[in-house]
Amino acid sequence: MDASALVVAVILVLTLPRAASTVAAPPAREERPRLLTELLGGARRLLGHPRLAVVTCAASAIAFADAAWWSVPVVYSGSVLGLPEAGFGLLLAAAAVGGTAGAACAARLAGRFPPHLVLSSSALLCGLPAVAVAASGTTAVTAVMPALSSGGFALWNVVAPSTRRREAPRELLGRVTGAHRVVLFGSGTVGALTGGLLADSFGLTAPFHLAGVLVAVAAAGVAVVFHRTRPPRP
């Protein structure tokens, strides 16, 4: 199976056009800037563009929140809900179904509603289900909430990158994306560590509540910035 997938991937790569971008490549003799310099250039562009900045900050908050609260269910399902070891696997299965549904609906929702509305709604879906789990403490609610959270996360991961590509200058897209991913992956790593520390210090539901606060701030930030920077009506 893995070998077949690899063969298909290689064939698809070989069929890609050689010129995938209209941006002219620098002359061969021109010395390329260092990676750190390019990342800093992308970071400056992010910080100087309100919509790019808020999408990156919101994505960072969502990644932190998602990693923080998902570091706990493996323990929460057994110690609080009393589920067997296979129970956590069922929660992951529910999350997979929700993520697939969210990705499938992303294109239709993005075409029907404004980007800031889709982004804000998906941000809330990423973390508010965790608050519902903490508030209920029941197996029935906990079985549904991971699907909603993963659906929101999948929706965000479709709409946010397209928004970033639309807002960033084409010649700086690679640098902006690189800076964005450094912040994003770093936030997820720190979020997972923080979630474990909070659960150990303040109880298993502490990361759930933190996730709800973070996504609420992220959603509000996206809504406010996109509203303030919308083009004037003709």
MARVO-102204 format. One record per residue (C-alpha): residue number from 1; x, y, z. Coordinates in Angstrom, 2 decimals. Example, Ala and Ser with C-alpha at 12.3 -4.5 7.8 and 13.67 -1.06 7.14 Angstrom:
<recs>
+------+---------+---------+---------+
| resi |      c1 |      c2 |      c3 |
+------+---------+---------+---------+
|    1 |   12.30 |   -4.50 |    7.80 |
|    2 |   13.67 |   -1.06 |    7.14 |
+------+---------+---------+---------+
</recs>
This chain:
<recs>
+------+---------+---------+---------+
| resi |      c1 |      c2 |      c3 |
+------+---------+---------+---------+
|    1 |    0.00 |    0.00 |    0.00 |
|    2 |    2.75 |    2.46 |    0.95 |
|    3 |    4.73 |    1.57 |   -2.18 |
|    4 |    1.69 |    2.14 |   -4.39 |
|    5 |    1.04 |    5.51 |   -2.77 |
|    6 |    4.67 |    6.48 |   -3.34 |
|    7 |    4.48 |    5.53 |   -7.03 |
|    8 |    1.30 |    7.57 |   -7.49 |
|    9 |    2.88 |   10.56 |   -5.72 |
|   10 |    5.97 |   10.41 |   -7.95 |
|   11 |    3.81 |   10.25 |  -11.09 |
|   12 |    1.79 |   13.26 |   -9.97 |
|   13 |    4.93 |   15.25 |   -9.23 |
|   14 |    6.35 |   14.45 |  -12.67 |
|   15 |    3.18 |   15.72 |  -14.32 |
|   16 |    3.38 |   19.14 |  -12.66 |
|   17 |    4.26 |   22.02 |  -15.01 |
|   18 |    7.84 |   23.16 |  -14.86 |
|   19 |    6.89 |   26.81 |  -14.48 |
|   20 |    4.47 |   26.79 |  -11.56 |
|   21 |    4.84 |   30.51 |  -10.90 |
|   22 |    4.93 |   33.65 |  -13.00 |
|   23 |    7.43 |   35.26 |  -10.64 |
|   24 |   10.76 |   35.58 |  -12.38 |
|   25 |   13.58 |   33.62 |  -10.77 |
|   26 |   16.65 |   35.60 |   -9.68 |
|   27 |   19.70 |   35.44 |  -11.96 |
|   28 |   21.92 |   32.44 |  -11.33 |
|   29 |   24.90 |   34.59 |  -10.39 |
|   30 |   22.92 |   36.58 |   -7.84 |
|   31 |   23.58 |   35.43 |   -4.29 |
|   32 |   20.43 |   34.36 |   -2.54 |
|   33 |   19.75 |   35.77 |    0.92 |
|   34 |   20.08 |   33.48 |    3.90 |
|   35 |   17.10 |   31.56 |    5.19 |
|   36 |   16.92 |   33.60 |    8.38 |
|   37 |   16.93 |   36.82 |    6.36 |
|   38 |   14.06 |   35.57 |    4.22 |
|   39 |   12.08 |   34.49 |    7.28 |
|   40 |   12.59 |   37.88 |    8.89 |
|   41 |   11.45 |   39.54 |    5.69 |
|   42 |    8.32 |   37.43 |    5.73 |
|   43 |    7.76 |   38.25 |    9.40 |
|   44 |    8.05 |   41.97 |    8.68 |
|   45 |    5.50 |   41.62 |    5.92 |
|   46 |    3.18 |   39.76 |    8.28 |
|   47 |    3.46 |   42.40 |   10.97 |
|   48 |    3.01 |   45.22 |    8.48 |
|   49 |   -0.20 |   43.85 |    7.00 |
|   50 |   -3.14 |   43.82 |    9.45 |
|   51 |   -5.04 |   40.95 |    7.85 |
|   52 |   -1.98 |   38.76 |    7.46 |
|   53 |   -0.95 |   39.54 |   11.02 |
|   54 |   -4.33 |   38.71 |   12.54 |
|   55 |   -4.66 |   35.47 |   10.57 |
|   56 |   -1.23 |   34.37 |   11.78 |
|   57 |   -1.90 |   35.41 |   15.38 |
|   58 |   -5.29 |   33.69 |   15.34 |
|   59 |   -3.77 |   30.55 |   13.80 |
|   60 |   -1.12 |   30.58 |   16.51 |
|   61 |   -3.77 |   30.85 |   19.24 |
|   62 |   -5.82 |   28.05 |   17.67 |
|   63 |   -2.79 |   25.77 |   17.33 |
|   64 |   -1.87 |   26.46 |   20.96 |
|   65 |   -5.44 |   25.84 |   22.16 |
|   66 |   -5.91 |   22.70 |   20.08 |
|   67 |   -2.64 |   21.16 |   21.24 |
|   68 |   -3.31 |   22.14 |   24.85 |
|   69 |   -6.72 |   20.53 |   25.19 |
|   70 |   -5.97 |   17.51 |   23.01 |
|   71 |   -3.10 |   16.62 |   25.33 |
|   72 |   -5.66 |   15.69 |   27.99 |
|   73 |   -8.50 |   13.48 |   26.55 |
|   74 |   -6.36 |   10.35 |   26.62 |
|   75 |   -6.36 |   10.65 |   30.43 |
|   76 |   -9.73 |   12.36 |   30.77 |
|   77 |  -11.59 |    9.60 |   28.94 |
|   78 |  -10.44 |    6.99 |   31.42 |
|   79 |  -10.18 |    8.79 |   34.75 |
|   80 |  -13.27 |   11.04 |   34.45 |
|   81 |  -15.58 |    9.30 |   31.99 |
|   82 |  -14.59 |    5.79 |   32.99 |
|   83 |  -14.19 |    4.65 |   29.39 |
|   84 |  -12.07 |    1.60 |   28.56 |
|   85 |   -8.77 |    2.00 |   26.75 |
|   86 |  -10.54 |    1.76 |   23.39 |
|   87 |  -12.66 |    4.77 |   24.35 |
|   88 |   -9.99 |    7.26 |   23.43 |
|   89 |   -9.67 |    5.58 |   20.05 |
|   90 |  -13.37 |    6.14 |   19.49 |
|   91 |  -12.96 |    9.82 |   20.34 |
|   92 |  -10.19 |   10.03 |   17.74 |
|   93 |  -12.45 |    8.32 |   15.22 |
|   94 |  -15.18 |   10.87 |   15.89 |
|   95 |  -12.64 |   13.65 |   15.44 |
|   96 |  -11.57 |   12.16 |   12.11 |
|   97 |  -15.16 |   12.09 |   10.88 |
|   98 |  -15.66 |   15.71 |   11.92 |
|   99 |  -12.44 |   16.81 |   10.28 |
|  100 |  -13.40 |   15.12 |    7.02 |
|  101 |  -16.81 |   16.79 |    7.08 |
|  102 |  -15.31 |   20.20 |    7.80 |
|  103 |  -12.85 |   19.92 |    4.94 |
|  104 |  -15.61 |   18.76 |    2.58 |
|  105 |  -17.81 |   21.76 |    3.43 |
|  106 |  -15.00 |   24.32 |    3.36 |
|  107 |  -15.18 |   25.29 |   -0.31 |
|  108 |  -18.96 |   25.74 |   -0.23 |
|  109 |  -18.90 |   27.82 |    2.96 |
|  110 |  -16.00 |   29.96 |    1.73 |
|  111 |  -17.87 |   30.68 |   -1.49 |
|  112 |  -21.09 |   31.61 |    0.28 |
|  113 |  -19.93 |   33.65 |    3.27 |
|  114 |  -17.30 |   36.40 |    3.77 |
|  115 |  -13.83 |   35.14 |    4.77 |
|  116 |  -13.85 |   36.81 |    8.18 |
|  117 |  -17.16 |   35.16 |    9.08 |
|  118 |  -15.92 |   31.69 |    8.10 |
|  119 |  -12.61 |   32.24 |    9.89 |
|  120 |  -14.21 |   33.52 |   13.07 |
|  121 |  -16.77 |   30.71 |   13.14 |
|  122 |  -14.17 |   28.01 |   12.52 |
|  123 |  -11.94 |   29.48 |   15.22 |
|  124 |  -14.76 |   29.22 |   17.75 |
|  125 |  -15.48 |   25.65 |   16.69 |
|  126 |  -11.87 |   24.70 |   17.37 |
|  127 |  -12.03 |   25.47 |   21.09 |
|  128 |  -15.56 |   25.96 |   22.40 |
|  129 |  -16.35 |   22.22 |   22.19 |
|  130 |  -13.60 |   21.71 |   24.77 |
|  131 |  -15.46 |   24.01 |   27.15 |
|  132 |  -18.62 |   21.98 |   26.55 |
|  133 |  -16.75 |   18.81 |   27.46 |
|  134 |  -15.46 |   20.36 |   30.68 |
|  135 |  -18.88 |   21.73 |   31.61 |
|  136 |  -20.80 |   18.51 |   30.97 |
|  137 |  -18.42 |   15.78 |   32.07 |
|  138 |  -20.60 |   13.25 |   30.29 |
|  139 |  -19.72 |   10.60 |   27.74 |
|  140 |  -22.51 |   11.62 |   25.34 |
|  141 |  -21.30 |   15.21 |   25.01 |
|  142 |  -17.65 |   14.22 |   24.93 |
|  143 |  -18.33 |   11.81 |   22.06 |
|  144 |  -19.69 |   14.63 |   19.86 |
|  145 |  -17.44 |   17.55 |   20.73 |
|  146 |  -14.19 |   16.21 |   19.17 |
|  147 |  -16.01 |   15.95 |   15.84 |
|  148 |  -17.09 |   19.60 |   16.05 |
|  149 |  -13.63 |   20.75 |   17.09 |
|  150 |  -11.87 |   18.86 |   14.32 |
|  151 |  -14.44 |   20.08 |   11.83 |
|  152 |  -13.68 |   23.67 |   12.79 |
|  153 |   -9.95 |   23.00 |   12.65 |
|  154 |  -10.23 |   21.50 |    9.16 |
|  155 |  -12.36 |   24.42 |    7.99 |
|  156 |   -9.79 |   26.89 |    9.32 |
|  157 |   -6.95 |   25.01 |    7.65 |
|  158 |   -8.67 |   25.38 |    4.28 |
|  159 |   -9.87 |   28.98 |    4.46 |
|  160 |   -6.96 |   30.58 |    6.35 |
|  161 |   -4.21 |   29.55 |    3.87 |
|  162 |   -6.29 |   30.74 |    0.92 |
|  163 |   -6.82 |   34.06 |    2.70 |
|  164 |   -3.09 |   34.35 |    3.36 |
|  165 |   -2.26 |   33.64 |   -0.29 |
|  166 |   -4.79 |   36.22 |   -1.44 |
|  167 |   -3.47 |   38.94 |    0.87 |
|  168 |    0.29 |   38.34 |    0.53 |
|  169 |    2.24 |   39.67 |   -2.47 |
|  170 |    3.02 |   36.83 |   -4.84 |
|  171 |    6.76 |   37.44 |   -4.77 |
|  172 |    6.79 |   37.28 |   -0.95 |
|  173 |    4.36 |   34.41 |   -0.50 |
|  174 |    7.06 |   31.84 |    0.26 |
|  175 |    8.68 |   34.03 |    2.92 |
|  176 |    5.36 |   34.93 |    4.48 |
|  177 |    4.31 |   31.28 |    4.55 |
|  178 |    7.64 |   30.26 |    6.09 |
|  179 |    7.35 |   32.82 |    8.88 |
|  180 |    3.74 |   31.83 |    9.43 |
|  181 |    4.60 |   28.13 |    9.81 |
|  182 |    7.47 |   28.79 |   12.22 |
|  183 |    5.05 |   30.63 |   14.51 |
|  184 |    2.31 |   28.04 |   14.00 |
|  185 |    4.37 |   24.92 |   14.73 |
|  186 |    6.09 |   26.59 |   17.67 |
|  187 |    2.72 |   27.48 |   19.18 |
|  188 |    1.47 |   23.92 |   18.87 |
|  189 |    4.53 |   22.54 |   20.59 |
|  190 |    4.32 |   24.99 |   23.48 |
|  191 |    0.55 |   24.47 |   23.69 |
|  192 |    0.89 |   20.72 |   24.20 |
|  193 |    3.45 |   21.24 |   26.96 |
|  194 |    1.33 |   23.94 |   28.60 |
|  195 |   -1.77 |   21.76 |   28.47 |
|  196 |   -0.02 |   18.99 |   30.36 |
|  197 |    1.33 |   21.38 |   32.98 |
|  198 |   -2.08 |   23.01 |   33.51 |
|  199 |   -3.81 |   19.66 |   33.83 |
|  200 |   -1.25 |   18.52 |   36.39 |
|  201 |   -1.46 |   21.74 |   38.41 |
|  202 |   -5.10 |   22.82 |   38.19 |
|  203 |   -7.05 |   19.76 |   37.08 |
|  204 |   -7.81 |   17.96 |   33.84 |
|  205 |  -10.37 |   20.50 |   32.65 |
|  206 |   -8.06 |   23.54 |   32.93 |
|  207 |   -6.71 |   23.18 |   29.35 |
|  208 |  -10.30 |   22.92 |   28.09 |
|  209 |  -11.21 |   26.30 |   29.56 |
|  210 |   -7.98 |   27.85 |   28.29 |
|  211 |   -8.77 |   26.63 |   24.77 |
|  212 |  -12.17 |   28.31 |   24.91 |
|  213 |  -10.69 |   31.64 |   25.96 |
|  214 |   -7.98 |   31.56 |   23.29 |
|  215 |  -10.29 |   30.78 |   20.39 |
|  216 |  -12.76 |   33.44 |   21.53 |
|  217 |   -9.98 |   36.04 |   21.45 |
|  218 |   -8.80 |   34.76 |   18.07 |
|  219 |  -12.30 |   34.93 |   16.57 |
|  220 |  -12.88 |   38.43 |   17.92 |
|  221 |   -9.52 |   39.61 |   16.59 |
|  222 |  -10.25 |   38.33 |   13.08 |
|  223 |  -13.70 |   39.92 |   13.04 |
|  224 |  -12.47 |   43.32 |   14.26 |
|  225 |   -9.44 |   43.58 |   11.96 |
|  226 |  -11.28 |   42.44 |    8.84 |
|  227 |  -14.10 |   44.89 |    9.62 |
|  228 |  -11.69 |   47.79 |   10.06 |
|  229 |   -9.71 |   47.03 |    6.91 |
|  230 |  -12.62 |   46.31 |    4.57 |
|  231 |  -12.52 |   48.37 |    1.36 |
|  232 |  -14.85 |   51.38 |    1.27 |
|  233 |  -18.13 |   50.98 |   -0.53 |
|  234 |  -18.33 |   52.63 |   -3.95 |
+------+---------+---------+---------+
</recs>
